[in-house]
Amino acid sequence: MTQTGQPGFLSASQTAPRQIWFDRRELDLILWAYGKLVAEGECRDYAIGAYADHAAFCMYKRASEAPTWIIEKWPELARRQGAYSVTNSAGLVLKRGQDLTQVLRLFDKKRFNVVD
């Protein structure tokens, strides 16, 4: 990347790398599910990541550990398997779909136990 007048600014010929983000509605739904898990004592911390090919919302039982659950948005999979998925700390996809509300219903049901 060549530098123009001021550091941190891109010239007209340069473009910022494309990143995938959650929109306001998606983030509202995710934070609602996260809030319920915090109230139940299942989560204490979270992190949001935006990458070139996907966005990730990671939920942690403890801040010093690997994420307990990861909610991901993969737009390139929207027409095939569904853009949204929830994976656990082992990388197993727990639920995947095209509607975020349906995917987040995984957290409404007590189908799983968190093992310390």
C-alpha positions as CSV (number, residue, x, y, z in Angstrom):
1,M,0.0,0.0,0.0
2,T,1.5,3.3,-1.0
3,Q,1.2,6.2,1.4
4,T,-0.5,9.4,0.4
5,G,-0.4,12.6,2.3
6,Q,-1.7,11.4,5.7
7,P,-1.3,8.0,7.3
8,G,-4.5,6.0,7.8
9,F,-6.3,7.5,4.7
10,L,-6.7,5.9,1.4
11,S,-6.3,7.7,-1.9
12,A,-9.0,7.7,-4.6
13,S,-7.2,4.8,-6.4
14,Q,-7.0,2.6,-3.3
15,T,-10.0,0.8,-1.9
16,A,-10.5,-0.6,1.6
17,P,-10.7,-4.3,1.8
18,R,-14.3,-5.7,1.8
19,Q,-15.5,-6.9,5.1
20,I,-18.7,-8.7,6.1
21,W,-20.6,-7.3,9.0
22,F,-23.9,-8.0,10.8
23,D,-26.6,-5.4,10.1
24,R,-28.5,-3.7,12.9
25,R,-31.4,-6.2,12.9
26,E,-29.1,-9.2,13.0
27,L,-27.0,-7.7,15.8
28,D,-30.2,-7.0,17.7
29,L,-31.3,-10.6,17.5
30,I,-27.9,-11.9,18.4
31,L,-27.5,-9.6,21.4
32,W,-31.0,-10.6,22.6
33,A,-30.0,-14.3,22.6
34,Y,-26.6,-13.4,24.2
35,G,-28.5,-11.4,27.0
36,K,-30.6,-14.4,27.8
37,L,-27.5,-16.6,28.1
38,V,-25.8,-14.0,30.4
39,A,-28.9,-13.9,32.6
40,E,-28.8,-17.7,32.8
41,G,-25.0,-17.6,33.7
42,E,-24.0,-19.4,30.5
43,C,-21.9,-16.5,29.1
44,R,-19.9,-13.7,30.4
45,D,-18.1,-12.1,27.4
46,Y,-18.3,-11.8,23.7
47,A,-16.3,-10.7,20.7
48,I,-17.3,-9.6,17.2
49,G,-15.2,-10.2,14.1
50,A,-15.6,-8.9,10.5
51,Y,-13.6,-10.7,7.9
52,A,-13.4,-10.7,4.1
53,D,-15.7,-13.7,3.7
54,H,-17.7,-13.9,6.9
55,A,-18.7,-12.2,10.2
56,A,-18.5,-13.8,13.6
57,F,-20.0,-13.2,17.0
58,C,-18.2,-15.3,19.6
59,M,-19.7,-16.0,23.1
60,Y,-17.4,-16.9,26.0
61,K,-18.1,-18.7,29.3
62,R,-14.9,-17.1,30.6
63,A,-12.9,-14.4,28.8
64,S,-9.7,-16.5,29.0
65,E,-11.1,-19.5,27.2
66,A,-12.0,-20.4,23.6
67,P,-15.5,-19.3,22.5
68,T,-18.3,-21.6,23.7
69,W,-20.5,-20.7,20.7
70,I,-19.8,-18.8,17.5
71,I,-22.6,-17.3,15.5
72,E,-21.4,-16.8,11.9
73,K,-22.7,-15.1,8.8
74,W,-21.5,-16.5,5.5
75,P,-23.2,-14.6,2.7
76,E,-21.7,-16.9,0.0
77,L,-23.6,-19.9,1.5
78,A,-27.0,-18.1,1.6
79,R,-28.5,-19.9,-1.3
80,R,-27.0,-23.3,-0.5
81,Q,-26.9,-24.2,3.2
82,G,-28.0,-20.9,4.7
83,A,-26.0,-17.8,5.6
84,Y,-26.2,-18.3,9.4
85,S,-24.7,-21.0,11.5
86,V,-24.0,-21.7,15.2
87,T,-20.9,-23.7,16.0
88,N,-19.6,-25.0,19.3
89,S,-16.1,-24.8,20.7
90,A,-15.1,-28.1,19.0
91,G,-16.1,-26.7,15.6
92,L,-19.3,-28.8,15.3
93,V,-22.1,-26.9,13.5
94,L,-25.1,-27.1,15.8
95,K,-27.6,-25.3,13.6
96,R,-27.5,-23.7,10.2
97,G,-30.2,-21.9,8.2
98,Q,-31.2,-18.9,6.1
99,D,-33.3,-17.2,8.8
100,L,-31.3,-15.9,11.8
101,T,-34.3,-16.1,14.0
102,Q,-34.7,-19.8,13.4
103,V,-31.0,-20.4,13.9
104,L,-31.0,-18.6,17.2
105,R,-33.9,-20.7,18.5
106,L,-31.2,-23.2,19.4
107,F,-30.5,-21.1,22.5
108,D,-34.2,-21.1,23.5
109,K,-34.2,-24.9,24.0
110,K,-32.1,-26.7,26.5
111,R,-30.9,-29.4,24.2
112,F,-27.3,-29.1,25.3
113,N,-25.3,-28.8,28.5
114,V,-22.2,-26.7,29.0
115,V,-19.4,-28.8,30.4
116,D,-16.8,-27.0,32.5
